[in-house]
Every structure is written in C-alpha cells, then in structure tokens.
Amino acid sequence: MLMLRRIGLVLLVLFILLNIVSAFHASRFTYFYNNPDKTPARKAEDYSTSELIQAAFFGLKLKKSVISDTPKIPYETIRLTNEYGQRLEGWYIPAEQAKGTVILCHGHASNKSKILCEADYFHALGYNTLSFDFRAHGNSDGNICTIGFRETNDLKAAYDFVAKGKEKNIILWGVSMGAATILKAIPEHGLKPARVILECPFASLYDAIQGRLRSMHIPAHPVSELLALWGGLQRSMWVFGYRPSESAKQLTMPVLLNWGAKDPRVLRHETDAIFENLGTSRKQLVVFENSAHQSFCTVENAKWQANISRFLQTSPKPALQPVTELEAR
C-alpha cells in the first residue's frame, strides 16, 4: 500500500510538472516580446543544444520580428485597424494599368519584409500588391498571436481596404500561418477573392503544434495535447476546432496549393487533406521537391514563378472536367 502511494505521488508530481511546462510552452508560442534592440529572429532549428534544452522546459522566448528590408520600388505605407483597435502596418505598391491586387499574408514570427520576393514578382506580372504585418509582428501593434485564429480579422481589414478602392480582381496569397488564416477568413468573413494561392498551410492548429515540437525534437505526445489545452485556455480559443482543412470546403474559387517535399513542419498528409477538401474543381497542387518550410520564391524561383504565372493566366471559369490534382514536378 505504501509503495502504491509513493508511485501515485510521483505520478501526480510528474503530471503537475508536465502541465506547468506545457503552460509555459503555450504562452511562449503565442506571445512576442517587444524588441527595441531589433534583434533578428531565429528559427527553432537554429538554436544551440543548450538553448533547446532550456526551451524544452520553458519554451522559446520569441521577440517581435524585425523589418529587415523595404521595397525597391515606390510604395505607400498604410495603416489598418483590427477589431481590437490595434494598428497594423502595410505596404501598398501600385502597378500601371493593374490587372488586379494581390494581398500577401506572411507566416508565424515573420513580417512583410520577408515576403518581398513574392510581392516583387506579383508586381512584375502587373498587379498592385498589399503586404501587411499581422498583429504582434513587424511594425504592427500587439504582443499576442493566435496563429491565425483571430488574425482573420487582420486579413479582413486588408481586404476591406482594397475592396473600398473598387477593386474587382482580388487575389489572396499566404504562407504557413498566413495561408491558414486565408482558409479560415474566407468563410468566416464572407470574403470573395477571385483566386487564392496557399503555400504550406497546416491542416489544423493541433497539427501545427506537433510540427513545432518536431522542430524542437520534443516528443509529440502527450505534450501536443497539453499545449493545445493550455494555449486554448490562455488565448480563449478552441484549438481543436481550428481546422483550416475543414474551412477549405468553403472555397469555390480557383486555388493553387504549394508544398515543399522536405517540409518537417507541415506533412504531406496535411497537404493532401486540404487539397482534397477544397470545394472547387479548379485546383492545383504543386510540390517543390527541393524546398522545406520556406520561401519557394527564393529556393526554387524559376519553378515557382512559372507555376504562379500559369495559374494567374488560366481561365477563372469552371473546367469542363473536374481537376482532381495537377502536380508539377
């Protein structure tokens, strides 16, 4: 009996410690500290062994991402406002005789200066571009990030800004968290983009949590479940209900889905789930064989540009025969 009590006590202590560690991780994953010294951000993969050991217990302390570059062509700095009254900073780049406007959404712990490669190419194709910093990123206000759960309101602010200019051909492009935000925002806010381009979106926030743990070499179970639980409690959101792959069913416009075959964070089965669920026959899946969870524009530029250009030139009308998958190798 005494032995059973001791074992029970040890298990109870371990359970409490595991929950404390998980609570720290959940908080650090969704909170960006102010960065007055403009310290460049690092990915989890770039941390030393000692830093990863410390992070394994307390989580990575993330600082707000730094704007590292600005457009080389004339642009206008704009100010948007989300539902909390937070100021969001954006760059609007007009094009002569524009074919439409592309709104670009960056990923977690990134900012609008990290997607200049993509913005430059869309502009070269003849489109106006609007890149903006999500809340808690770059030069936008706030410290709390919900990995796309509430950032849909930031995207709506950008979409409304463009729509008020009577733009009829709005294209949404997003990477990682930005792509997941697009998937959730379209049905949530009734957005009507003409086309959508998604790059390595996660199928669910629960999947994204597991991907982060993989990058830190931490066992996924039961930590991922506890992180989801504590993150939801801390940020007042139902993590297990945030499933971009389910939101994909509401997309009826042409969609291009890009994924990197070497991506350790977003796995192939997540990409397949999103692609299969897309509620349109006008969809394409392109696999970038030499890329991981990164910018395809910079890593496989020629292939990326060719597929973007081809997608934007195809007819927006429904195909005569349903397109199940067009996978470029």
C-alpha positions, 0 to 999 in steps of 0.5 A: 500500500505504501509503495502504491502511494509513493508511485501515485505521488510521483505520478501526480508530481510528474503530471503537475510538472508536465502541465506547468511546462506545457503552460509555459510552452503555450504562452511562449508560442503565442506571445512576442516580446517587444524588441527595441534592440531589433534583434533578428529572429531565429528559427527553432532549428537554429538554436544551440543544444543548450538553448533547446534544452532550456526551451524544452522546459520553458519554451522559446522566448520569441521577440517581435520580428524585425523589418529587415528590408523595404521595397525597391520600388515606390510604395505607400505605407498604410495603416489598418485597424483590427477589431481590437483597435490595434494598428497594423502596418502595410505596404501598398505598391501600385502597378500601371494599368493593374490587372488586379491586387494581390494581398500577401499574408506572411507566416508565424514570427515573420513580417512583410519584409520577408515576403518581398520576393513574392510581392516583387514578382506579383508586381512584375506580372502587373498587379498592385500588391498589399503586404501587411504585418499581422498583429504582434509582428513587424511594425504592427501593434500587439504582443499576442498571436493566435496563429491565425485564429483571430488574425482573420480579422487582420486579413479582413481589414486588408481586404476591406481596404482594397475592396473600398478602392473598387477593386474587382480582381482580388487575389489572396496569397499566404504562407504557413500561418498566413495561408491558414488564416486565408482558409479560415477568413474566407468563410468566416468573413464572407470574403470573395477573392477571385483566386487564392494561392496557399503555400504550406498551410497546416491542416489544423492548429493541433497539427501545427503544434506537433510540427513545432515540437518536431522542430524542437525534437520534443516528443509529440505526445502527450505534450501536443495535447497539453499545449493545445489545452493550455494555449486554448485556455490562455488565448480563449480559443478552441484549438481543436476546432481550428481546422483550416482543412475543414474551412477549405470546403468553403472555397469555390474559387480557383486555388493553387496549393504549394508544398515543399517535399522536405517540409518537417513542419507541415506533412504531406498528409496535411497537404493532401487533406486540404487539397482534397477538401477544397470545394472547387474543381479548379485546383492545383497542387504543386510540390517543390521537391527541393524546398522545406518550410520556406520561401519557394520564391527564393529556393526554387524561383524559376519553378515557382514563378512559372507555376504562379504565372500559369495559374494567374493566366488560366481561365477563372471559369469552371473546367469542363472536367473536374481537376482532381490534382495537377502536380508539377514536378 
